[in-house]
Amino acid sequence: MKRVEDVHLLVGDTTFVANAAGDSAIAHFVTATIAHATISRIDVSQALTAPGVLAVVTGADLEQAGRPTYVPGLMAGFPEHTAARVLARDRVRFVGEAVVAIVAETDAEAEDAAELVIIEYEPLPVVVDLATAHEAMPIFDGTDSNVLAVDELED
């Protein structure tokens, strides 16, 4: 199939979010640097006072404010406790999981503030293959296994 959606991108006939003018803020996420761990401490005090920062939000802040803490609809049909968190609260489950959100006036200010966030982790066992996942510590709280569903296929 011939691609038809790229022309406006290639000829400069589009506006990217990064180039949009106006009163907009930028969100930047501080993400987990470890594959599986409990979060023992998050210190955002320096980021809160960084230039251009409008807000610094953790999973605990979302919970305290009564905001949604889970991403709805990502894992339809699976138990609610397996849904992805908006921001990790007590435990990270993969490298790159969002832990802190920083909102700033510019992307550079948000990135600079992210460098000031301190997150301390207590590493947990990591599973990297299906063969050991069955016996490993459950990745989701409230379960006794890493098996979420079993389905049998017929020939």
N, C-alpha and C positions, 0 to 999 in steps of 0.2 A: 504494500500500500504506500502510496505517495503521501508524505507528511505535508499538511497544509497549514498547520497551526504555528509554524516557526517564522513565517515571513515577517510579521510585524516586529518580532524580536530582533531579527537580523538587520532590518533597515532602520532601526531606532525609532519606530513608531509605537512606542509603548512607554509607560511610566512604571518604574520599579519602585517598590516601597522605600528602598534606601535613597532614592532620588526625589521622592515626593516632597513638595514644598508644603509649608503650613505648620500649624501648631500640633505636631505629633511627637509622641514619646517613643522611646525604643525599649523593648524588653530584652534582657540578656539572662541566660540561665547558667547558674553554677551547677555543674554536673558531677556525678560520682566518678572518682578516679580509681575505684576499686570495684571488683566484680560482685562481691557479696560481703556485707558487713552490717553491723549495727552502728547507728550514728550515736556516738557518745556525747558530742558537743558541737553546737553550731554557734559561732560568734560573728554577728553581722554589725557590731558596734562601729567599726571603722568605716564600713561601706555606707552606713546610714549618714555619715557626715561628709562623704566624698562630694566633690563639686558636681553639680548637675543632677544628683540623684534625687528622684521624686519619691521612690518607695523601694523598700527591700522586704520581700515576703518569703516566709518559710512555710512548711506544711503545718506547723503548729499555729502560725498566724491565720492561715485559712480556716483551720478548725475553730479557733477562738472567735473568729468573725462570723462563724456560721455559714461560710462559703462552701461550695462543693469541694470535696477533697479527692474524689475519684473521677476519672475521665469516663463519661457515660457512653455505653454502646460499643466499646471497642471489643469486648469479649462476649458478645450476645450468646446466650444459652449456657454460659458458665456461671458458677456461683459468684455472687457480688464481691466476696473477699478476694477474688482473683483479678479484679479490675485494676487497671493501671492507676496509680495515684497521680494527681496533678503535680504534686511535689512530694518527694519521699519524706516520710515522717520520722520513723524510728529505725528504719532499715533500708539499705539499698540492695537491689537485686541484679543490677547489671551496670557495667561501665557506661557512663553517659546518661544515667537516669537523673532527671532534674531534681535538685535538692533545694536551691534558692533561686528566686526570681528577682532581678534588679531592674527597675524602671528608671530611666534617666532621660535627660533632654537630648543627648546624642549617643550614638553607638559607641564612640570612643570613651565617653564618660561611664557608660554602663560596663564596658569591658574593664576599665581601670578600677571601678568599684568592685567588680567580681574578683579581682586579684587580692582584695583586702578581706574577703570572707575566709574565715577559718573553720574547717570542718574536720573533726577528729572521728576516726573510725576504729571499731574493734573488728578485725577481720573474722569472717566465718568461712567454713569450708566451701570451696568452689567446685561445681560440677561442670565438666566440659564435654561429656558424652552421654548418650542414652543408656549405655550399659550400666553406668553407676548411678544414674538419676533415680532409679527405683529405690535404691537403698539409702540415698542421701537425705540430709535434713530437708524437710519440706520447705520449699521456697516461699510459700504463702502461709501466713498465720491462719490458724483455724482449720488446718487440714492435718491429716496424719500421714500423708503420702504426696508424692509429686505427680501421681496419676490423676488427671482431672476428668478424663473420659476414656471409655473403652468402647470400641465399635468393631463388630465383626463383619468382614466382607465375604460375600459368597462368590464363587466362580461362575 
